[in-house]
């Protein structure tokens, strides 16, 4: 039986709920996070949909904002105690508008899927026609410049809305290294990770005030409940970082690195012959490969010494390929030098879309570019990009010849 003294002492002891570190509270997940940190530090990341975030973004994302329920919008919440999350969301909206030159913004979408679903919910009726990029022709793995003005002219001609999902190249737009769709599209959507270098989430931008209620209502209460305020806080930080002059240098260097790599990819067929942005699509068919096979190649040997020379890419469809979606015929890659590691998880439906969403009949919409699945495990022939240099001399020479910038 416990004595009164012991009980009092236990009751007054500091509660480890507020003091224990992650390693103390849950060593298993702490080990997994540590392992992912090591992977990011020691591998070359060539997946065009991934990026790294700053310590400040990580700190905001892991803040006490996660404790607050805030259904609604700034100044019109369903809960009390929202004065500080109102400050955070208002900052996010104002910075997003300034960054992309938009009149209106919604920063609440939890993902690329939900931001694009919100556009469909707001603008389309059941049975309406929409049209977008062909998955079988590569989907959103497009490495050249877009003529957004011409897209808008076509949309206006057929009586359609123009929607652009700039998720892949939003950071380049923010940094002045890519043309902006915002002045031309009825609505522009983007994820806030990828080239924008922020937390995982979505963003909607538009200029027509008559669409404001439609879009805001589609997000809440249409598709989501309470917003993820800790993620919105991290978006605030990322938008501020993208507004700084050094982000323009970063965006310019990303494009130059990608172009340099495409020019030096000897022996490989680069779809479209090069790139105008941060990504390139390599057609692996002349090598007798499928995208899923070469994607797995770096992971074939995972000892400590090999891991630091590995690279990571993603598979993607190429034109006229008849592979199953999970196999694909190409590798989708971006090249840049890594500095600060951060995690990601590929959201399957968020992608660059430049299409028109039809009111009645016409062109519109979007499509996703990556599939999932298992392929064969046959032995790989020599491949020039992204494999261990000691096993593939051409890759080693390529890396040495390719100029990179921090």
C-alpha positions in Angstrom: 0.0 0.0 0.0 1.4 3.4 -1.0 2.0 5.9 1.8 0.5 9.4 1.7 3.9 10.9 1.4 4.8 8.8 -1.6 1.4 9.6 -3.3 1.9 13.3 -2.8 5.4 13.2 -4.1 4.2 11.3 -7.3 1.4 13.7 -7.9 3.6 16.8 -7.7 6.4 15.3 -9.9 6.8 17.0 -13.3 4.7 15.3 -15.9 6.8 13.7 -18.6 4.1 14.4 -21.1 5.4 17.9 -21.4 9.1 17.2 -20.9 10.0 13.9 -22.6 11.9 14.1 -25.9 10.7 12.1 -28.8 13.5 9.6 -28.4 12.4 9.1 -24.8 8.7 8.9 -25.5 8.8 6.8 -28.6 12.3 5.4 -29.6 10.9 3.4 -32.5 9.6 6.4 -34.5 12.6 8.5 -33.4 14.8 5.9 -35.0 12.8 6.0 -38.2 13.1 9.8 -38.3 16.8 9.6 -37.7 17.1 7.1 -40.5 15.2 9.3 -42.9 17.4 12.2 -41.9 20.5 10.1 -42.8 18.9 9.0 -46.1 18.2 12.6 -47.1 21.7 13.7 -46.1 23.5 11.0 -48.0 21.5 10.5 -51.2 21.2 12.7 -54.3 17.6 13.6 -54.6 16.4 13.7 -58.2 12.6 13.4 -57.7 11.1 16.5 -59.2 8.3 16.6 -56.6 10.6 16.7 -53.6 12.5 19.5 -51.9 14.0 20.5 -48.5 12.6 23.0 -46.1 14.3 25.4 -43.7 14.6 24.9 -40.0 12.2 27.8 -39.5 9.5 25.9 -41.6 10.1 22.8 -39.6 9.8 24.7 -36.3 6.5 26.4 -37.4 5.1 23.1 -38.6 5.9 21.5 -35.2 4.5 24.4 -33.2 1.5 24.6 -30.7 -0.6 25.8 -33.6 -1.4 22.1 -34.1 -3.5 22.3 -30.9 -6.1 24.8 -32.2 -9.4 24.0 -33.9 -10.2 26.8 -36.3 -13.1 25.9 -38.6 -14.0 28.8 -40.8 -11.9 31.7 -42.0 -10.2 34.7 -40.2 -12.8 36.7 -38.3 -15.5 34.1 -38.9 -14.6 31.0 -36.9 -16.8 28.4 -35.3 -14.6 28.3 -32.2 -13.4 30.9 -29.7 -9.7 31.6 -29.0 -8.7 32.1 -32.6 -7.1 35.5 -32.4 -3.6 34.2 -33.0 -4.5 31.6 -35.7 -6.3 34.5 -37.4 -3.1 36.4 -37.5 -1.3 33.4 -38.9 -3.8 32.7 -41.7 -4.1 36.4 -42.6 -0.3 36.6 -42.9 -0.3 33.5 -45.2 -3.1 34.9 -47.4 -1.4 38.3 -47.8 2.1 36.9 -48.4 0.7 34.4 -51.0 -1.1 37.2 -52.9 2.1 39.3 -52.8 4.3 36.5 -53.9 2.2 35.5 -56.9 0.5 38.8 -57.8 -3.0 37.5 -57.1 -6.0 39.3 -55.9 -7.3 36.5 -53.8 -5.9 33.3 -52.1 -7.0 30.4 -50.0 -4.3 28.8 -47.9 -6.3 26.1 -46.2 -6.1 23.2 -48.7 -4.5 20.2 -46.9 -3.1 18.8 -50.2 -2.9 19.2 -53.9 -5.8 16.7 -54.3 -8.1 18.8 -52.2 -7.3 22.1 -53.8 -8.0 20.7 -57.2 -11.2 18.9 -56.0 -12.3 22.3 -54.7 -12.0 23.8 -58.1 -14.1 21.1 -59.6 -16.7 21.3 -56.8 -16.9 25.1 -57.2 -17.1 25.4 -61.0 -18.5 22.1 -62.4 -21.9 20.5 -62.4 -22.4 16.7 -62.7 -22.0 15.7 -66.4 -19.9 18.8 -67.3 -17.0 18.3 -69.6 -13.4 18.8 -68.6 -10.1 18.0 -70.3 -6.5 17.9 -69.3 -3.1 16.4 -70.0 -2.8 12.8 -71.2 -1.4 10.4 -68.6 -0.2 8.1 -71.4 1.8 10.9 -72.9 3.6 11.8 -69.6 0.9 13.7 -67.8 2.5 16.6 -66.0 6.1 15.7 -66.6 6.4 18.6 -69.1 9.8 20.2 -69.2 9.1 23.1 -71.5 7.5 26.5 -71.2 3.7 27.0 -71.3 1.9 29.6 -73.3 -0.7 30.5 -70.7 -2.0 33.5 -72.7 -2.9 31.1 -75.6 -4.5 28.7 -73.2 -6.8 31.4 -71.9 -7.7 32.5 -75.4 -8.8 29.0 -76.3 -10.7 28.7 -73.0 -12.5 32.0 -73.7 -13.3 30.9 -77.3 -15.0 27.7 -76.1 -16.7 29.2 -73.1 -14.5 27.4 -70.5 -12.7 28.1 -67.3 -8.9 27.9 -67.4 -7.3 26.1 -64.4 -3.6 25.8 -64.1 -2.0 23.6 -61.5 1.5 24.9 -61.2 2.6 22.6 -58.4 5.8 21.5 -60.0 7.1 25.0 -61.0 5.4 27.3 -58.5 8.8 28.0 -56.9 10.3 29.0 -60.2 7.3 31.4 -60.8 7.9 32.9 -57.3 11.6 33.3 -58.1 11.0 34.9 -61.5 12.5 31.9 -63.4 9.3 30.8 -65.0 6.3 32.6 -66.6 3.3 33.0 -64.3 -0.1 31.6 -65.1 -1.8 33.7 -62.5 -2.6 36.7 -64.8 -4.2 34.4 -67.3 -5.9 31.5 -65.5 -9.4 31.8 -63.9 -7.8 29.9 -61.0 -4.3 28.7 -60.3 -3.5 26.0 -57.8 -0.2 24.8 -56.4 1.2 22.7 -53.6 3.4 24.5 -51.2 6.1 21.9 -51.2 8.1 20.9 -54.4 9.9 23.8 -55.9 8.3 26.3 -53.5 10.2 24.7 -50.7 7.5 24.9 -48.0 5.4 22.4 -46.0 3.2 19.8 -47.6 -0.1 21.5 -48.4 -2.1 23.3 -51.1 -2.8 26.9 -52.2 -5.5 28.4 -54.5 -5.1 31.8 -56.3 -7.5 33.8 -58.4 -8.3 37.4 -59.5 -12.1 37.4 -60.1 -13.9 38.4 -56.9 -17.1 36.7 -58.1 -15.4 33.3 -57.7 -14.3 34.0 -54.1 -17.3 32.6 -52.3 -17.4 29.5 -54.6 -13.8 28.6 -53.9 -13.8 29.3 -50.2 -17.1 27.4 -49.7 -15.7 24.5 -51.7 -12.8 24.1 -49.3 -14.8 24.8 -46.1 -17.3 23.4 -45.5 -17.3 21.5 -48.8 -14.3 19.3 -48.5 -12.5 20.1 -45.2 -13.2 20.8 -41.6 -10.8 22.6 -39.4 -7.7 23.8 -41.2 -4.2 22.5 -40.2 -3.1 25.7 -38.5 0.5 24.4 -37.8 0.9 23.8 -41.6 -0.5 27.2 -42.4 2.0 28.7 -40.0 4.7 26.9 -41.9 3.3 28.2 -45.2 3.6 31.7 -43.8 7.3 31.1 -43.2 7.9 29.6 -46.6 6.1 32.5 -48.4 8.3 34.9 -46.6 11.4 33.0 -47.6 10.3 33.0 -51.2 9.8 36.8 -51.2 13.5 37.3 -50.3 16.0 38.2 -53.1 18.1 35.1 -52.4 15.1 32.9 -53.5 15.4 34.4 -57.0 19.0 33.2 -57.1 17.9 29.8 -55.9 15.2 29.5 -58.6 17.6 30.6 -61.4 20.2 28.1 -60.3 17.7 25.3 -60.2 16.9 25.9 -63.8 20.5 26.3 -64.9 21.4 23.0 -63.1 18.6 21.1 -64.8 19.6 22.5 -68.2 23.2 21.6 -67.6 22.4 18.0 -66.6 20.1 17.6 -69.7 22.8 18.8 -72.0 25.3 16.4 -70.5 23.1 13.2 -70.4 25.1 11.5 -73.0 23.6 8.3 -74.3 20.2 9.0 -73.0 17.1 10.2 -74.8 15.7 13.3 -73.0 12.1 13.8 -74.0 11.7 17.2 -75.8 15.5 17.4 -76.1 16.1 19.4 -72.9 14.3 21.4 -70.3 13.1 25.0 -69.5 12.4 24.3 -65.9 13.5 22.1 -63.0 12.7 18.7 -64.4 13.5 16.4 -67.3 12.0 13.1 -68.5 14.4 10.4 -69.7 13.0 7.9 -72.1 14.5 4.5 -71.0 13.1 2.4 -73.9 16.2 2.6 -76.0 18.0 1.1 -73.0 15.5 -1.7 -72.7 14.4 -0.6 -69.3 11.2 0.3 -67.5 11.0 3.2 -65.1 10.2 1.2 -62.1 13.3 -1.0 -62.6 15.7 1.9 -62.8 13.9 3.7 -60.0 14.7 0.8 -57.7 18.3 0.4 -58.8 19.9 2.7 -56.2 18.3 0.8 -53.4 19.6 -2.6 -54.5 22.6 -2.3 -52.1 21.9 -0.4 -48.9 25.0 -0.8 -46.8 26.3 2.4 -45.2 29.1 3.0 -47.7 26.9 2.5 -50.8 24.0 4.7 -49.5 25.9 7.9 -49.7 26.5 7.5 -53.4 22.9 6.6 -54.2 20.3 8.8 -56.0 16.6 8.8 -55.9 14.3 9.3 -59.0 10.7 8.7 -59.8 9.2 6.7 -62.7 6.8 8.3 -65.2 5.0 7.5 -68.4 6.3 8.6 -71.8 4.4 9.1 -75.0 3.2 5.9 -76.8 4.3 3.6 -74.0 2.0 0.6 -73.2 3.6 -0.3 -69.9 1.3 -0.7 -66.9 1.2 2.6 -64.9 3.4 1.3 -62.1 6.1 0.3 -64.6 6.3 3.3 -66.8 8.9 4.0 -69.5 10.8 6.9 -68.2 12.5 8.5 -65.2 11.3 11.9 -64.0 14.1 13.9 -62.4 15.3 17.2 -61.1 18.9 18.0 -60.3 20.2 20.3 -57.6 22.6 20.2 -54.7 21.1 19.5 -51.3 21.7 21.5 -48.2 19.2 21.0 -45.4 17.3 17.7 -45.3 13.5 17.4 -45.0 10.9 14.8 -45.6 8.1 14.3 -48.1 5.5 11.9 -49.2 4.4 11.9 -52.8 0.8 13.0 -53.0 -0.6 11.1 -56.0 -3.1 13.4 -57.5 -1.4 16.8 -57.1 0.3 17.8 -60.3 0.9 20.5 -62.8 -2.3 20.9 -64.8 -2.7 23.5 -67.6 -6.2 22.9 -69.0 -9.6 24.5 -69.2 -12.6 23.3 -67.1 -15.6 23.5 -69.3 -18.9 25.2 -68.3 -20.6 23.3 -71.1 -18.3 21.7 -73.6 -14.7 22.4 -74.3 -11.2 22.0 -72.9 -10.1 21.8 -69.3 -8.8 20.0 -66.3 -5.9 17.9 -65.3 -4.3 14.5 -64.8 -1.8 12.8 -62.6 1.4 11.4 -63.9 2.6 8.7 -61.6 1.3 5.2 -60.9 2.2 2.6 -58.3 3.1 -1.1 -58.6 5.8 -3.7 -58.7 7.8 -4.5 -61.7 10.2 -7.2 -62.7 13.6 -7.4 -61.0 15.8 -8.2 -63.9 19.4 -7.1 -63.8 20.1 -3.6 -65.1 22.4 -2.8 -68.0 24.7 0.2 -67.9 22.7 3.4 -67.4 24.2 6.9 -67.5 22.4 8.9 -64.9 21.9 8.5 -61.1 23.5 5.1 -60.3 26.5 4.4 -58.1 29.6 5.9 -59.8 31.9 3.0 -59.0 29.5 0.7 -60.8 28.6 3.0 -63.7 31.6 5.1 -64.8 29.5 7.2 -67.2 27.4 8.4 -64.3 30.6 9.4 -62.4 31.9 11.4 -65.4 28.5 13.0 -65.8 28.5 14.2 -62.2 32.0 15.6 -62.5 31.2 17.5 -65.7 27.9 19.0 -64.5 28.2 22.4 -62.8 26.1 22.7 -59.6 25.3 25.6 -57.4 24.3 25.5 -53.8 
